Amino acid sequence: MAHSDFRTPRLFLDAPLQPGATLPLAREQANYLLNVLRLKSGDAVLVFNGRDGEFRARIEASGRKSADLVAEEQTRPQPPAPDLLYLFAPLKHARLDYMVQKAVEMGVGRLQPVMTHHTQASRVNLDRMRANVIEAAEQCGVLHVPEVEEDVALVRLLDDWEASEPGRRLIFCDEGEDTTNPVPALSALGSGPLAVLIGPEGGFSQEERERLRALPFVTTIPLGPRILRADTAGVAALAVIQATIGDWR
C-alpha cells in the first residue's frame, strides 16, 4: 500500500472509491485543479469520501474547465470515526468558520451548535458549516468527515441527554472553577464516550451554570488562569482533552 503524500492536492468526493473507478468532478473542482493549481492530465490527486479511505487518482481532462478523476490505488485505509462530540454556542461568520475548522483538525467526530442564553448568532448556516468541515478535512489529511447536527437549545439538549447520549460524559468548560488546572479532573474520568461544551461570548448565564454543575453526567473543568475568547477556548479545551485522555496519547 502506498503512503499518502500531503503535498499532493486532496479532494473530498461523495462517491464510492475503488481502483479503476471514474470519478466525475464538479465544474468548480475541475476549475480548481486545472486553472488554479495548473494541473494537467495524468497528474495525481488524493481523494477521500469519509467511508472508503484515501485513494490516489489521476486527472483526465476533457477541456479547460472539465475533467474526471480515475482512482488508482488506496493510500490509506479508513480509520474508525472519532467518538468526541463537540458542542458549542455558534459565533458569527469568520470566527465560527475558524472554530469549525479547528474542531475538525483536533479530531472531533460530530459538531453540534447549541443555543444558550447569551448566544449572539440567531441562526446557524449549516451548509456553510459543512463546507468548512470538508475544506478542513481536505487541507489537514483528515479521512473522517465529522457530522454537523442541527442546532438545539441548551435546555432541550440537557433534558434529552441521558436518552440521546447514553453513557456519554459531558465536559463543561467553565471559567468559574476554583482551580485553573483541568488535568486532574480529566485524568479522573474513566473510559467511555465524551462530549465537550464551549459557551458563547459572555459565557453561560448563572442559571445555565448552576444546572450544568448539578447534573450527574457533567464534569466541570477550567481552562487556565485567563478568560479565553470562545473560539480560543474551543481549541484549548480540545487540545487538553486529546492530550490527557484522547487520541494524542
N, C-alpha and C positions, 0 to 999 in steps of 0.2 A: 504494500500500500504506500502511495506517495505521501509526502509531508506537505501540509498547507504552507504556502508562501504568502506572507501577509503583505508583500509588496505588489502582489497581483490584485487587480480590481476584484471586488466581491459584489455580487448582486443577489438580492432576495427574489425568488421566483416562486409563485404559488402554483407549482406544477410538480407532478411526480418526477423523481430523478432516478435514472438508471443508465448504465453505459449504452451509448448509441441513441439515446432519446433526443429528438429535435425539440428545442425549447423556443417558441416564438417570443420575441421581445416586443414590449410596448414601444410606441414611437419615441417617447421621451427616454426610455432606456437605451434604445439604439442610438439616438442622437447623442446621449452622454458618452457612450463608448466610442462612436465613430468620429464625432466632431469636437467634443470637449477633451476626451483623453487621446484622440487621434490614433485609435487602434485600427487594425486592418484585418481582413480575412486571414484566418489561421492563428491570430493572436489568442492568448489564453485569458480566461476569466474564471474565477471561482464562483460557484453558485450554491445556494442552500435554500431550503424551503421550511425549515423548522421541524422536519419529520424524518428525512432520509439521509441526514448527514450532509457533508460538503463534497462537491464534485468539481473536478477541473473540466472546463468546457472550452471549445474553440469557436471563434466567431466565423459565421458565414454571412458576409454582407451581400445584400441584393440591391443596394442603392446608397445614396448619400445619407439617408435617414431611416433606412430599414435594414434589419438583419435578424438572423436566428442564431441561436447557440446550439451546438451539438455536444452533449455530455460525453465525456470520455472515461474517466476513472474516478473512483471515490478517493478523496484525500484525507477525510476524517469521518469516522462513524458518528452517528447521532448519540450524544450523551444523554443520561437521564435529565429530565427537566428539573431545575432547581425548585425547591419547595419553600421559598421565602416569599411571603405576601407583604407587599409594600402599600401601606395606607397613608394617604397624605391629603391635606387640605389644599386644593388647587390654587395656584398663584396665577398671575396674569402674564399672558403672551410669552416673551422671551425667557423669563425666569422659570415658567412652567416647562418650556421646551428643555431647558438645561436640566431641571430636576428629573424629567422623564429619561433623558439620555444618560444621565449619570446612574440612575437606578438600573438601567439595562447593563451598563458596564460593570456594575457592582454585583450582578448575579441574582437579581430578583426573578421570581417565576411568574408573578401576577402583579398588576398595578390596579389599585382601587382608589379613585378620588372620593374623598369624604367631606361632606358639607358640615361645617361646625358653626358655632355662634359668630365667630369673628372672620369667617372665610370671606374674602373680598370679591372673588370671582362668582358671579351669579349663575353662570352656565359654563359647561365644560365642552370644548370642541374635541370629541373623542376621535374623529377622523384625523385631526392634526396630531393628537397624542399618539395614535397608532403609526402614523407616518414617521414620527420621531423615534419610536421604538425600532422600526425597521431600519432607519438610517443609522442609528447607533449600533445595531447588530451587524450591519454591513461593514461599518468602519472599524469595529473592535474585535472582529473574529468570532463573535458570539454565534452559536448554532441554534440555541433555543430562542424563539421569538416570544417574549412574555405576552400574556393575555392582558388586554385593557378592559376592565369591567366598567359597567355603568356607574355613575356617581350615586352615592347613597348618603342619607343624613346620618350623622354620628349616633343619634338616639336610636334609630332603627337598626344600625349596624350592631350596636351593643345588645339590643333586645333580642336579636336573632342569632347572636354569635354562637352560642353553645349548640344550636341546632344546625346552623350552616357551616360552622368550622369546628366540628367536634374534636377535642383533644389538642387544638392549636392554641399555644400561649401567645398573648398579645403583649408586646414590649412597648410601653408607653414612655416616650421621651419627654421629661418634664423638668424645666429649669428650677422648680421649687424644692428639689431634693436637698437634704441636709449635707450630703456628701457631694463631691464633684467627680468621683471616680466610678464609672459604670461597670468596670470589670468584675468586682466581687459579685454583684447581683446577677450578671450574665453567667459567670462561671458556676453559680449555684444551680442553674437550670439543668434539668435532666434532658435526655434526648427527646425528640419529638418535633412536630412542625411548629414553625414560628411565624409571627407577623410583627411588623414594626409600624408604629403610628407616629406621624410627624404632623404637628399642628400648623396653623396659619400664622401669618404676620400678626403680631399682637398676642399670640399664644392662645391657649384654651381659656374658656371662661371658668370662674371659680366653681360653678355648678358642674361643668364637664369634668374638671379635675377631681372634684370630690367623688363623683360617680365612678370614674375610672379607677381611682385608688381603692374603692370599696369592692371591686369585682374580683372574684376568686381566680379568674383566668388571666389577670393582668399582672405583669411585673413592671414596676416603675424604675427607670434609670435616669441619671443626669447625663449631660453631655459636656462635662468640663466646667471650668470656673467662669466662663464668659457666656453671655447670652448670644446665641447664633441666629443669623437670618434663617428663614425656613428652608431655603434651598441648600445652604451650607449645613444645616442640621441634618438634612436627609443624607448627605454624603458622609458626614461624621458618624451618624448612627449606623449606617450600613457597613462602614469600614470597621468599626469596633465590634459589631456583631459578627461579621465574617472572620475577623482575626481571632476573636475569642472563642466562638462556638460554631462558626460557619465553615465554609469550604476553603478558607485560606490556610487552615491548619495543616 
